[in-house]
């Protein structure tokens, strides 16, 4: 019998339970996927804690994964049995097998491993929509990115560097600063020892940045607004430290006619066409070695609780991935997204 992580009640990492499951056969429009890897992201923590409530219990967390199609339901044309696939945004990823809407799956080439695919889909497509749709990054842009050494931040630094933009990144240690710079971040700020507003102004000769990308939330608000130039854009796309508290919208006028937005990936991949365009753009960036996907640590899928503990401690860098216990037998020895 396959296994999956179940959450029976919201709470800390200890609520993640490894249990047997019955998957069943795919219905119309569905595919059954044997999963080899699942990405771990902060949105999984939000689901586990109840910050983003789920409609029923128990549920299986995980919004990013990769594996092989082993069955399809009626009317499925986007994938076939035997296809190597990956996805992001469809909750239920911490499982050895799962059912999923087939139109949410993206075929992955042989030279991208399952491990890499599971580490890059949610984070990479997030970066893609943020830098192309939410704010159209150009070579003349200067932006501030919080958590620049995290999985999303490292991809964003490389994407920005490829475009020729200047990225300033906040990090939590000197080691993370070194890692962020090695991945294209032009300037780093250790938020534990430095005032990130003052340092951002120094790096921009007092002008401020065009945009701030903020996945931290409560701990970086409202100081993120003070890093922006007049008419700059504040993009809040996560809540790693907790929700941004309610605020008087007039603060945006007082600080320079600022713009603010709270986007989400799901809106930007809502149709099959949008999903394919976004995913293929990311895959091309990886295959052309413009982006290297750093998987800093892997865990057995049954040890998801430890992975969550490590992620929430902010002690991780890059991406962390859960592997099924049979995964090493099926993950191809590919370059893994730009690695020789």
N, C-alpha and C positions, 0 to 999 in steps of 0.2 A: 504493500500500500504506500502511495506517496504521502509525504508529510508537508505541513505548512505551519507558519507562525499564526497563532490565533490571539486576538485580544478580546477577553470576555468582559473586562471592565477597564475603564480609563485609569491611567496612573503612570508610575515610573517604569523604567526599563524592565522591572521584574514581572510586569503583566504580559510580557511577550512569551507565549507558551508554544512549544514545538509539539504538534499533535498530528495524528493520522487524519487523512481526509479522503473523501470519495469525490472524484471530479466529475464523473459522468461523461456523456457524449455531447459534442457541440451541437447546438441548435442552429436554426437558420441565421446566416450572417456571422456565425462564430467560428473560431478556430481553437483547437486544443494545442497547447504549447508545452513541451517538456523543457523546463527551464534549467539553465546551467549557471546563470549568474543574475543577481539582483542588486541594483544600486541602492545606497543608503543616503537619504537626504533629510534636511530639516523638516520638510513637509510631512515625512513619516512620523517624526516626533509630534508634530501638531495633531496628527490623526490619533496617535497613541494617547496623548494627554487629554484629548477632547476639545482642544482649541478650535479645531475644525471637526465638528461632530459628524459621526457616521450614522447612516439611517437605521442600522440594526447591529446587534451583537450576536455571536462573536463576528469579528471581521479580520481579514488578513491585510496588514499594511504593506506598503511598498508600491511606488509609482513608476518604477523603472526596471526593466529586465531584458534578458536576451535568452534565446533558446531555439529549439527546432519545432516546426509545425509537425504534429503527429496525427492530426485528424482535422477535417473541416466539415462544416455543416452545409446545408443547402444554400445555393445562391452565392457562395463565396467565389470571387474571381481575383481578388487582390493578391492572394497567396495560395500556395499548393503544399501538399504533404512533402516533407523533406526540405522545405525552405529554411534557411537560417534567417532569423528575424529578431528585431528589437522593438521596444516601444517606450513611451513615456506618457504619464498622465492617467493611465488606467489602474486604479488601485487594486491590490491583490498580488503584488510581486514577490512577496516572501513565501514562495511555494515551489515545490519541485515540479508540479504540474498545475496548469490553470486553464480556464476558459476565458476568452477575450474576444471582443468584437474584431473581426478580421480586418476591418478597414482602419483599425488603429495600429496595425503592424507595418513595419518598414523592413524590407529585405536588406540584409547587410552583406557586403562582399566578403569573399574568403580571406582577404588579407587584413580584416579587422576581427580580432578575437571576440568571443562572447564576453569575456571579462571587460575588455575595452568598451564594447558596445553598451554594456550595462552601466558603465561609469560615465558615459558621455551623452546619452540621449536627453535626459531631463535637463542636466546642467548646460549642455551645449546648445540645445534649442532655446533654453532660457536666455543665454548670452546672445544668440542670434536675433531673437525678437527685440531684446532690449537695445541692442546696438544698431539695428536696422529699422525697426518699426517705432519703438517708443521714443528713441532719440537717434537721429540719423548721424552716426559718428563719421567724421571726415578727418583728413590729415591735419586740419586746422583746429580740431577740438582738443580741449583740455578738460578732463573729468576726474572726479574723485570716486574711488570704488572701495567700499568698506569690506573687510575680510578678503583682502587680495590674495592671500595664500590658501584660501579654501578651494574646493573643487570648482565652483563657479568662477571665483576670482582668477584662478590660474588660466582658465580658458579665456576669460574676458581680457586678461592682460596680453595674451598672445594674439587674440583677434584684433585688439586695438593697435598693437605693435605692427601687425601686418598692414593695417590701414595707414599707419603713420601718425596716429593720434598720440597725445601725451596723457598717460594715465598715472595718477597719484593714488597709492593704495595704503589703507591702514592695515596694520598687522599687529600681532600680540607678542612678538619676540624678535630678536636679532636674526635667529635662524629662519624665521618665516619671511623676514625682510629680504634675506639673501635669496630665498626660493622665489619670491615674487619678482625680484629684479631679474633673476635668471630666466624668467618666463615673459619678460617684456615690459614689466612695470617700470616706468621711468623714475619715479620717486616713491619712497615708502615712509610711513609715519608709524612709530610704535605707540599705539594708543595707551599703553600702560605707563609710559614714561614721558610722553609728549602731548601737548595740546594740539589736537588735529586741526582745529580752526586756525590757530596761529601759524602752524607749519604750512597749511594749505595756502594761506595768504602770502607767506614767504616764497613759496614755489611759484606763485603767480604774480609776483610784484604787486601784491595788494589788490589785484583785480577780482580774484575769485575764479571759480571754475564754471564751465558751461552747464554741467550737469553733475549731480551726485546720485550714485547708485547705492541704495541702502537696504541691505537685507537683515540688518541688526534690529532695527525697531526702536524700542523704548530707550535704550542706553545712548543712542546717537541722536535722539530728537530732543530739543529743536536745534542743537548745534550744527547739524548737517545744513540747515538753511543758511547759517552764517558763513558757509564756505562758498556760496553761490554768488556769481556776479548778478547785477540787475537783470531781470527777466530770465534768470537761469531756471533750470528744471530739476526738481527733486523727485526722484523715482524711488518709492518705497515698495519693495517687492518681497519682503520677508520679515519675520518677527523672532529672530534667534534669541533676543533678550526679553521678549514680551511685546505685546501690542503697543503701537504708538497711541498715547492717550488722546482723547478728544481735545481739539484745539480750536480757538477762534480763527476763522478763515482770514480775518483782517490782518493776521500776522504776516501773511504772504505779501500784502500791499506794503506793510510797514518795512519789510526787509528787502524791498526792491522790485515790486510787481512780479513776484516769483510764480512759477507754475508748479503744480504738484499732481502726481498721478500714482495710482495704485494698480498696476497691471498684473495679469496672470497669464501663464503659458497657455492654459486651456482655450482662452479666447483667440489666441494667435494660431492654433492648430485645430480649430473647430471643425473645419471641413477636410475631407480627404485631400483636396487639392492644396490647401494651406499646409497640411501636415507633410505631404510629400515634398513640397518646395522647401520648407524649413529644414526637414531632416536631410534631404539630399545636399543642401548647401553646407550643412555641418559635415556630412560624410566626405564631401569633396575637400573641405578644409583639412580634415584629418588625413585623407589619403595623399594629399599633396604636401604633407609634412608642414603645413602652416600652423597646425595646432597639434601638440603632443598631449595625450591624455595621461596624467599622472595618477596611477592607482597606488596610493601610499600603503594600503593595508587591505588584506582580505581575511574573511572570517568564514568558518562553516555556517551555513544558513541557520542551523540550529542555535548558533550563538549570537543571534540578532540582538539580544539584550546587552551583551558586552559592546557590540558595535554602537548601539545607541548611547551607552554610557560614555564611550570614548568621544563620540561626536559632540555630545552636549557639554563635555568638559572643555571644549575648544582646543583640545590637544592634538587634533588631527590636521593634516594638510592634504591638499588634493582630494581625490575621491576615495571612498572606501566601499568595498563590494562584498556581498555575501555569495558564497559558492555552494552549490549542491555537492554532496559528497562524491558523486560520480563525475563532477565537472572536469577534473583533470584528465579524464579519459577521452573527453570530447572537445576540449578547447584546443583549437589548432595552434601550432607553434608559429603564429604570424607575428608581424612587426608590432602589433598591438597599438596601432595609431601613431606611426611615426618613429618608433623605436627600431633600431637596427638589430 
